[in-house]
Amino acid sequence: MEKSRGQWGSRLGFILAAAGSAIGLGNIWRFPTQVGQSGGGAFILVYLIIIFIVGIPLMIGELAIGRRGKINIVGAFKKIKPGSPWWIIGVLGVLAGFAILSYYSVIAGWAVSYIFKFLTGQLADLGAGESGDVFGQLVSSPVEPLIWHGVFMAMTIGIVIFGIDKGIERASKIMMPILFLLLIVLAVRTLTLDGAMEGLRWYLTPNFRAIDISTVLGALGQVFFSLSLGMGAIMTYGSYLTDDNDIPNSAVLISIADLSIAILAGLIIIPAVFAFGFAPEAGPPLIFIILPAVFGAMPLGNLVGALFFLLLTIAALTSAISLLEVPVSYVIDELKWSRKKAATLVGVAIFLLGIPSSLSMGIWQEIFFFGMPFLDFMDFLSSYLLLPIGGLLTAIFIGWAWGSREALKELSKEGVQFSLRGPWFAVVKYILPIVLLYILITGLLP
Ligand code: TRP
């Protein structure tokens, strides 16, 4: 039975696929936005600390639960603690995957449309003002972004149907390195723009007075979002792991890869924002307005722009796959549907839930949910509530229900040496629950 679920073909394949889940719009779109809105270098410092205290320990835990369960995430909790209600964490994760992918795909759809807008010259040689107009027209149209959202969901469904070893692993292996190289080229270009140095200074100098609880909550949400934690995506990837995998080591590698791409993306976007005279707190659409202006200032800018948004689409796809895989593998195991039926029906439902997010950039701009347009509300709900709560419960589960003996046994299979086993378990059992509860309570209460 277990064999037929499939396993990663190689250790490198797994690392790249998990890094593929982590690296996506979260790094290239969301991270620079958060840095811009929360005071530059100060945010980065808090972000780094949270990655090491919260992110990596939790990723190790999720991978261990996943590999122990070798089943969908709801099933994993049921298998480890039969007859107890811990499986509800899994259900929360399934819902979070649903919610996140619905608006994630809308934004990824914008990226898909940009590939074609560059190739057909609609974004050729524009200044930042004009590219703002092109973006505004795209997202405020009631129909066009929905088509791209549909195209992106269709691609995601397609890959999830083909299963893990054929689709996901192969695509990540080829595309991730190309994305990395292109980002380096772009960083060189923006850092040599006039006025970029001021942005660089703002990006790298921590202003400690700018740190408050909302910076911390923002950084926490960003760590969860960017590392794909708190909803079982990484747990699901862990369920395809072989016993000889050194999980702690993998978690560190994946997190560092993710962190480097985020820092690099910020290095491209923040100096460019300053060079083109924008305010760094301009918000989510930043990359869709600023980057075309950067490409406009480059030789062969159209081609580079099209290539960039192609790679961004692929990075988003490898993330979206991990988001869809969570509800899909649950439905397959639980309702005994075929992979094809499960992926298609769940994917279509997610597409439908994405429609209000898309419309909230245009004709539904004035309709607010808890004071936010629908897309922002979904993002808030996911990264500030669903994911940290999922992470909190997962940490409590590992520390207090699964227990050190069993959890550490899973991490030291087949002779794997985990030298920080004691500290890791103490962090998961005591520090994570306290830190997460504190940030959630003080950050969210008015
Ligand atoms: N981490 C991805 C990104 O940065 C998005 C993502 C994929 C995600 N799977 C997830 C976010 C699970 C939260 C939970 O783009």
Boltz pocket constraint, residues with backbone or C-beta under 6 A from the ligand:
constraints:
  - pocket:
      binder: B
      contacts: [[A, 20], [A, 21], [A, 22], [A, 23], [A, 24], [A, 25], [A, 26], [A, 27], [A, 100], [A, 224], [A, 225], [A, 226], [A, 227], [A, 228], [A, 229], [A, 230], [A, 231], [A, 233], [A, 315], [A, 319], [A, 320], [A, 322], [A, 323], [A, 387]]
      max_distance: 6.0
